[in-house]
Amino acid sequence: MVATQNVNERRRHVPMRRCVVCRESKPQGEMLRLARDESGAYRYDARRRMGGRGTWVCHACAAAAVQED
């Protein structure tokens, strides 16, 4: 009976995003989204609701970029 329950469970779709720096694909929840604001500057979009396509960066690449500055 246990095997039947596993077959009937629905699997959730996990959106994948590609880091613009290292080009590695990861689940959306593991990525940071940057989007341009009205002034043209890139801003961190924590809620993922800003307009436009946005740019996705993985945590490792974002940390490396911050250390370079």
C-alpha positions in Angstrom: 0.0 0.0 0.0 2.9 2.4 0.7 4.1 2.1 -2.9 0.7 3.1 -4.2 0.8 6.3 -2.2 4.2 7.3 -3.6 2.9 6.9 -7.2 -0.1 9.1 -6.6 1.9 12.0 -5.1 2.4 14.9 -7.4 5.9 16.2 -8.0 6.4 20.0 -7.9 8.0 21.7 -10.8 11.2 23.5 -9.7 12.1 26.4 -12.0 15.7 26.4 -13.0 17.7 29.6 -13.6 21.2 30.1 -15.1 23.9 32.2 -13.5 25.1 34.9 -15.8 28.6 34.6 -14.4 29.5 30.9 -14.2 26.6 29.7 -16.5 25.6 27.0 -14.1 21.9 26.1 -13.8 20.4 25.9 -10.4 16.9 25.9 -8.8 15.4 29.4 -8.6 15.4 29.3 -4.8 19.2 29.1 -4.8 19.8 32.1 -7.0 19.8 35.9 -6.5 17.8 38.0 -8.9 19.0 41.4 -10.0 16.8 43.8 -11.9 17.2 47.4 -13.2 15.3 50.1 -11.5 13.9 53.3 -13.0 17.3 55.0 -12.9 19.0 52.2 -14.7 21.0 50.8 -11.8 20.8 47.1 -10.9 19.1 46.3 -7.6 18.7 43.1 -5.6 15.1 41.9 -6.1 14.5 39.8 -3.0 10.8 39.4 -3.7 11.4 38.6 -7.4 8.6 41.1 -8.4 10.4 43.9 -10.1 9.6 44.5 -13.7 11.7 43.2 -16.6 13.5 39.9 -17.2 16.1 40.4 -14.5 19.5 38.7 -14.2 20.2 35.7 -12.1 23.4 35.2 -10.1 24.4 32.2 -7.9 25.5 32.9 -4.3 29.1 31.9 -5.0 29.5 34.3 -7.9 27.8 37.1 -5.9 30.2 36.6 -3.0 33.2 36.6 -5.3 32.0 39.8 -6.9 31.6 41.5 -3.5 35.1 40.4 -2.4 36.6 41.9 -5.5 35.3 45.4 -4.7 
